[in-house]
Amino acid sequence: MRNIREEELKKEKEKIDELPVPSIQLHDAISRGVNRGVIEQKRRYKRYTLLIAASLLCFSLIGTIRVSDTVAAFIGEIPGLEKLVIAVRGDTSLISSLYHDYLYPIDKTLDNHGKKLYIDSLIVDEERIVVFYKHDSSWGKETSIIPSIKGKNSEELMYSSSFYSPASDAQENMHTLQVYFFENGPLDVGSLDFHLTNDNRKVMNTWELPIQFSEEDIIPSKEYNVKMEAVIHGQRIMVNKVKVSPTSVAISVTSDSNNTYQFFGFENLHLQDTKGNKWLPEDSRTSSGEKDDWIFYTSSPFFENPEELYVVFDGIKAIPKNDMEVIIDVENRKILRSPKDMNLSIKEIEGEQVVLSHIKQNEENTFMSVFGDVVDNLGNEYRISTVSSGEVPGELHYFLPQEIEGSTITLQINGTSNVLQKETRIKVK
C-alpha cells in the first residue's frame, strides 16, 4: 500500500495535458508502459509500476459510472493483476483499490483432509474483507464456500457475506468472497474460516486461516459530517454523515419521524464530482436499516479523492404512513384494503395456488419482496416464501400461504417503487 502524492500527480497531469502528443503515440507509450510493468515485493505488499501517462489515464477514467470493459482490460494487463481484475470486473472500488496497490498478499494453500483451498490475497479496510481464492474445479457448481470470522479470543464475530464465481469453472479462475463487518472491524479479527458446503448447506470441509491485522495494514476511512437536510414534497430527509473507505461509501440518512410518508430509499442515488464522474450503489449491498434510520452504500472515490463531492438523487421512494397495509379476505379472495396506485390483484395460477399480483411502476422484474410480516385476524404469523415473475413486464407474484386459520390476513409493506420526484444535490465536501 502506498500514499498517493496527489499534488505531484496533479502538476504532472497539467504538464502532460499541455504536450501536443498524437493519439497514436500516446497509445504506443501506454502499451510500452504496460509491457514494462514490474512487480516488486516490498515488505508484505505488492507494488506495480507504470508510466505516468498510463497512471493519469486510469485516474481520469476509473471513477465513471461503471468501469468499462476497455478500462478493466487495460488495468488487467498489469502483470499480476489479470486474474484479480476478472474476479472483480464491474466493481469500481475494488478495481481502483487493486490499481492503487491496496492489496494484502497471502499466497498460501490451505489443506484439510486432502482438499486444498488456495488463498491468493485480500483487500481489507474498515468496512469489509475481500478474499481472492481458487479451489479444485472438480468440486462442481453445486458447492460453495461460506466464510465465518473469529476474534482474537476465538469468539464468533458478526458479519454478512457475498461471493462471486466466474462463469467458467476452470481451476485457474479466481473467485472472490466478500465479508462485511457489523459491530467489529479488521483489527478484531483473529482468523478467517472457510466452509465448503453443498446445496443443502451441509458443511463438507473447513479451512482456517489464522490472521491478525495491524493499524499499518488498514488505510483509515474518511468521515464527513454533512448534516444537510433535503425537503421532497414536504418530507424531510437528513444526510448525517458520509464515510468514505477504499472499497465503499456509507451514507447515513435519517427520515424525520414527523414525515407523513414512510421513507424506503432514494431514486437513482449516486455520488458525483464536479467533472460529472459518478459512483453508483454497490451491486452486492445497497442499504441497511429500518423506519427512520438508514445507511446506503455506493462505490468509492477514495483514491480518486475529488476536491468536491456531492450526494445526488432524483427523488425518494416512499408511501403514506397511513397506507402501509394490505388486507385480504382469504375466503372470498378479495383485497379489502391496499395502498393507492399499487396495482394489486388476486390471481389463481397452477391449479389452486393463490398469488397476490403486484405490477411495479418501474416495470423492473426484481425479486425483492415489498412485504414483511403477514398476520391473520387471529394473530397467527405467516411468511411469503416464494416470489416469481408474472406475465407482464414488472409483474411479481407473491405466493400466499395455503393454510390460513383466520378469515383475513394483513400484509405489512416494507418497500415500494412509488417515487416522490425531486432532483436533489447535497454537498459532502
C-alpha positions in Angstrom: 0.0 0.0 0.0 1.3 3.4 -0.7 0.4 7.1 -0.2 -0.6 8.8 -3.5 1.0 12.2 -3.8 -2.0 13.9 -5.2 -0.4 17.4 -5.7 2.6 16.0 -7.5 0.4 13.9 -9.8 -1.8 16.9 -10.5 1.1 19.0 -11.5 2.4 16.3 -13.8 -1.0 15.9 -15.3 -1.1 19.7 -16.1 2.3 19.4 -17.8 1.2 16.4 -19.9 -2.1 18.0 -20.9 -0.1 20.8 -22.5 2.0 18.5 -24.6 0.8 18.0 -28.3 1.1 14.2 -28.3 -0.7 12.5 -31.2 -3.1 9.8 -30.1 -1.2 7.0 -31.8 2.0 8.0 -29.9 0.1 8.1 -26.6 -1.4 4.7 -27.3 2.1 3.3 -28.0 3.5 4.9 -24.9 0.8 3.4 -22.7 1.3 0.0 -24.3 5.1 0.2 -23.7 4.4 1.2 -20.1 2.1 -1.8 -19.6 4.6 -4.1 -21.1 7.3 -2.8 -18.8 5.2 -3.2 -15.7 7.3 -4.7 -13.0 6.2 -6.5 -9.8 8.2 -5.7 -6.7 7.7 -7.4 -3.4 8.4 -4.9 -0.6 7.6 -6.0 2.9 4.2 -7.6 2.6 2.8 -5.5 -0.2 2.8 -5.8 -4.0 3.7 -2.8 -6.0 3.1 -2.2 -9.6 4.9 0.5 -11.7 3.6 2.1 -14.9 4.4 5.2 -16.9 2.8 8.4 -15.7 0.7 8.6 -18.8 -0.9 5.3 -18.1 -1.5 6.3 -14.5 -3.2 9.6 -15.5 -5.4 7.8 -18.0 -6.7 5.4 -15.3 -7.2 8.2 -12.8 -9.4 10.1 -15.2 -11.5 7.1 -16.2 -11.9 4.8 -13.2 -14.4 7.0 -11.4 -17.0 6.9 -14.1 -20.5 5.3 -13.7 -19.2 1.8 -14.4 -15.7 0.6 -15.1 -15.9 -0.1 -18.9 -14.6 -3.3 -20.3 -11.8 -1.3 -22.0 -10.6 0.2 -18.8 -10.9 -3.0 -16.9 -9.0 -4.8 -19.6 -6.3 -2.1 -19.6 -5.8 -2.5 -15.8 -6.0 -6.2 -16.2 -2.8 -6.1 -18.4 -0.8 -5.0 -15.4 1.4 -8.1 -14.5 0.0 -9.9 -11.5 -3.5 -8.3 -11.7 -5.1 -10.1 -14.6 -7.0 -12.7 -12.7 -7.9 -10.4 -9.9 -9.4 -7.9 -12.3 -11.5 -10.6 -13.9 -12.7 -11.6 -10.4 -13.9 -8.1 -9.5 -14.9 -6.9 -13.0 -17.5 -4.2 -12.7 -16.7 -3.3 -9.1 -15.3 0.2 -9.5 -14.0 0.4 -5.9 -12.2 -2.9 -6.0 -10.5 -2.2 -9.3 -9.4 1.2 -8.0 -8.0 -0.5 -4.9 -6.1 -3.0 -7.0 -4.7 -0.3 -9.2 -3.5 1.7 -6.2 -1.7 -1.2 -4.7 -4.2 -1.7 -1.9 -3.6 -5.4 -1.7 -2.7 -7.7 1.2 -0.8 -10.8 -0.3 -1.4 -14.2 1.3 -0.2 -16.7 -1.3 -1.0 -19.7 0.9 -2.6 -23.1 0.2 -4.8 -24.5 3.0 -5.0 -28.3 3.1 -7.6 -30.2 5.1 -8.2 -34.0 4.5 -6.6 -33.7 1.1 -8.9 -30.9 -0.1 -6.9 -27.7 -0.9 -8.0 -24.1 -0.9 -5.6 -21.5 -2.3 -5.8 -18.0 -0.8 -4.1 -15.5 -3.2 -4.6 -12.2 -1.4 -7.0 -9.9 0.4 -8.3 -6.3 0.2 -9.1 -5.1 3.7 -10.5 -1.9 5.0 -12.7 -0.8 7.9 -15.9 -2.0 6.1 -15.0 -5.4 4.6 -12.6 -8.1 3.7 -12.4 -9.2 0.1 -10.8 -12.7 -0.4 -9.3 -13.8 -3.7 -9.1 -17.6 -3.8 -9.0 -20.7 -6.0 -10.2 -24.2 -5.5 -10.3 -27.5 -7.3 -12.7 -27.3 -10.2 -13.8 -30.9 -9.6 -15.9 -29.8 -6.6 -18.6 -28.6 -9.1 -21.0 -25.7 -9.1 -23.3 -27.4 -6.5 -20.8 -26.5 -3.8 -19.9 -23.1 -2.4 -17.5 -21.5 0.1 -19.2 -19.9 3.1 -17.0 -17.8 5.5 -17.0 -17.2 9.2 -14.9 -14.8 11.3 -13.4 -15.4 14.7 -11.9 -12.8 17.0 -8.6 -12.9 18.7 -10.1 -15.0 21.5 -11.8 -17.4 19.1 -15.2 -15.7 19.7 -17.6 -15.5 16.7 -17.8 -12.1 15.1 -21.0 -10.8 13.4 -20.8 -10.4 9.6 -22.6 -10.7 6.3 -21.1 -12.0 3.1 -21.5 -12.4 -0.6 -19.4 -14.2 -3.2 -18.7 -14.2 -7.0 -17.6 -17.2 -9.1 -16.6 -16.8 -12.8 -18.9 -18.3 -15.4 -16.2 -20.9 -16.3 -15.3 -23.4 -13.6 -11.7 -23.8 -14.7 -9.3 -24.4 -11.9 -7.1 -21.4 -12.8 -10.0 -19.0 -12.3 -10.0 -16.7 -9.3 -13.1 -16.4 -7.1 -14.0 -13.6 -4.7 -15.6 -13.8 -1.2 -16.7 -10.5 0.5 -17.2 -10.3 4.2 -18.9 -7.2 5.7 -18.3 -6.2 9.3 -21.2 -5.2 11.6 -20.1 -4.1 15.0 -16.4 -5.1 14.8 -13.6 -4.3 12.4 -10.5 -5.8 10.9 -8.4 -5.1 14.0 -10.6 -7.5 15.9 -10.1 -10.4 13.6 -8.1 -13.5 14.8 -8.9 -15.9 11.9 -10.9 -16.4 8.8 -12.6 -19.7 8.4 -13.8 -21.1 5.0 -16.5 -23.8 4.9 -17.2 -25.9 1.8 -21.0 -26.5 1.7 -23.3 -28.4 -0.7 -26.8 -27.5 -2.0 -28.3 -28.4 1.4 -25.9 -26.1 3.2 -24.2 -29.1 4.8 -20.6 -28.3 5.7 -18.3 -30.8 4.0 -14.9 -29.3 4.9 -13.4 -26.4 6.7 -10.2 -24.5 6.4 -8.8 -22.0 8.9 -6.6 -19.0 8.1 -5.1 -17.5 11.2 -4.6 -13.8 10.6 -4.3 -10.6 12.5 -4.2 -7.1 11.0 -2.3 -4.1 12.4 -3.2 -0.5 12.1 -0.5 -0.2 9.4 -2.4 -2.7 7.2 -5.6 -0.6 7.1 -6.0 2.8 5.5 -8.3 4.8 7.7 -11.7 5.8 6.3 -12.5 9.5 5.8 -15.7 10.8 7.5 -17.6 13.9 6.6 -20.2 15.3 8.9 -22.7 16.6 6.4 -25.8 17.4 8.4 -27.7 18.7 5.4 -31.5 18.4 5.1 -33.5 17.9 1.9 -37.2 18.5 1.7 -39.0 16.5 -1.0 -42.8 17.0 -1.3 -42.9 18.1 2.3 -40.9 15.1 3.5 -37.7 15.9 5.4 -34.6 13.7 4.8 -31.3 14.4 6.7 -28.0 13.3 5.3 -26.0 13.0 8.5 -22.5 11.8 7.5 -20.7 10.2 4.7 -17.9 7.6 5.4 -15.6 7.0 2.5 -13.5 3.8 2.7 -11.2 2.4 0.0 -13.8 -0.2 -1.0 -17.1 1.5 -0.4 -19.0 4.6 0.8 -21.6 4.5 3.7 -24.2 7.3 3.6 -26.0 7.7 6.9 -29.5 9.1 6.5 -32.4 9.9 8.9 -36.0 10.4 7.9 -37.9 12.9 10.1 -40.3 11.0 12.4 -42.9 13.6 11.7 -43.0 12.9 8.0 -46.4 11.8 6.6 -44.7 9.3 4.2 -42.6 6.3 5.2 -39.2 6.6 3.6 -37.7 3.4 2.0 -34.8 4.8 -0.1 -33.7 7.0 -3.0 -34.3 7.1 -6.7 -31.1 7.0 -8.7 -28.8 7.6 -5.7 -25.1 8.2 -6.5 -22.1 10.3 -5.6 -20.8 12.8 -8.2 -17.9 15.2 -8.5 -17.7 18.5 -10.5 -16.4 16.7 -13.6 -19.5 14.5 -13.9 -17.9 11.3 -12.6 -20.4 9.1 -10.8 -20.1 6.4 -8.2 -23.2 4.2 -8.1 -24.7 1.9 -5.5 -22.9 -1.3 -4.8 -24.2 -4.5 -6.5 -23.6 -6.7 -3.5 -25.4 -4.5 -1.0 -27.4 -1.3 -1.4 -28.8 -0.3 2.0 -29.5 -1.4 5.6 -31.8 0.0 8.3 -35.4 0.4 9.0 -38.1 3.0 9.9 -36.2 6.3 10.2 -32.5 5.4 10.2 -30.8 4.1 7.1 -27.3 3.5 5.6 -26.9 3.5 1.8 -23.8 2.1 0.2 -22.1 3.2 -3.1 -18.8 2.6 -4.8 -16.0 4.7 -3.5 -14.0 7.7 -4.8 -11.4 7.2 -2.0 -8.3 7.0 -4.2 -9.5 9.5 -6.8 -10.2 12.0 -3.9 -12.1 14.7 -5.9 -11.9 18.2 -4.5 -15.7 18.4 -4.4 -18.2 15.6 -3.8 -22.0 15.5 -3.8 -24.8 13.1 -2.9 -27.2 13.2 -5.8 -30.6 11.6 -6.2 -33.8 12.1 -8.3 -36.3 11.6 -5.5 -37.3 9.3 -2.6 -39.1 6.0 -2.5 -42.0 6.5 0.0 -45.7 5.8 0.7 -48.1 7.4 3.1 -47.7 6.1 6.6 -51.5 5.5 6.9 -51.5 3.4 3.8 -48.9 0.7 4.6 -51.1 -2.4 4.9 -52.7 -4.8 2.5 -55.7 -6.7 4.0 -57.1 -9.7 2.1 -60.3 -11.6 2.6 -59.0 -15.2 2.4 -62.3 -17.0 1.8 -63.6 -14.7 -0.9 -60.2 -13.9 -2.3 -60.7 -10.2 -2.3 -58.4 -7.3 -1.4 -60.2 -5.3 1.3 -57.5 -2.6 1.6 -54.3 -1.6 -0.2 -52.2 1.5 -1.0 -53.4 3.6 -3.8 -51.8 3.0 -7.2 -50.0 -0.1 -6.1 -51.6 -2.3 -8.8 -52.5 -5.3 -6.7 -54.8 -8.1 -7.6 -55.6 -11.7 -6.6 -54.9 -14.4 -9.1 -55.2 -18.2 -9.2 -52.4 -20.0 -11.0 -51.1 -23.5 -11.3 -54.4 -25.1 -10.3 -55.5 -23.7 -6.9 -52.3 -21.8 -6.0 -53.4 -18.2 -4.9 -51.0 -15.4 -5.6 -51.0 -11.7 -4.9 -50.1 -9.9 -8.2 -48.1 -6.7 -8.0 -47.3 -4.7 -11.1 -44.4 -2.4 -10.3 -44.4 1.2 -11.6 -40.8 0.9 -12.9 -41.5 -2.4 -14.7 -38.4 -4.0 -13.3 -38.6 -7.7 -12.6 -36.6 -7.7 -9.4 -37.5 -10.4 -6.9 -37.2 -8.2 -3.8 -40.4 -8.6 -1.8 -42.1 -5.4 -0.7 -44.0 -7.2 2.0 -42.8 -8.0 5.5 -44.9 -9.6 8.3 -48.1 -11.5 7.4 -50.6 -11.9 10.2 -54.2 -13.2 10.2 -57.1 -11.8 12.3 -56.4 -14.5 14.9 -52.9 -13.3 15.5 -51.1 -16.2 13.7 -48.0 -15.2 11.8 -47.1 -16.4 8.3 -44.4 -15.8 5.7 -44.4 -15.2 1.9 -41.7 -17.6 1.0 -41.8 -17.5 -2.8 -41.8 -14.7 -5.3 -41.8 -15.2 -9.1 -42.2 -13.0 -12.2 -45.6 -12.6 -13.7 -46.9 -12.5 -17.3 -46.4 -8.8 -18.0 -43.3 -6.6 -17.5 -42.8 -5.6 -13.9 -45.3 -8.0 -12.5 -44.4 -10.1 -9.5 -46.4 -13.0 -8.0 -46.3 -13.3 -4.2 -47.4 -16.9 -3.3 -49.8 -16.6 -0.3 -49.8 -19.2 2.5 -52.0 -22.1 1.5 -53.3 -23.0 5.0 -54.6 -19.9 6.9 -56.6 -20.3 10.0 -58.2 -16.8 10.1 -60.6 -15.2 7.7 -58.4 -12.3 6.8 -54.6 -11.7 6.6 -52.7 -8.4 6.8 -49.5 -7.9 4.9 -47.2 -5.2 6.2 -45.4 -3.2 3.5 -41.7 -2.8 3.9 -40.7 -1.4 0.5 -42.1 0.5 -2.5 -41.4 1.5 -6.1 -43.5 4.7 -5.6 -41.3 7.7 -6.1 -41.7 11.3 -4.9 -39.7 13.1 -7.7 -37.3 15.9 -7.0 -33.7 16.3 -8.2 -31.5 16.9 -5.2 -27.8 17.6 -4.7 -26.2 17.7 -1.3 -22.5 18.7 -0.8 -20.3 16.3 1.0 -17.1 18.3 0.8 
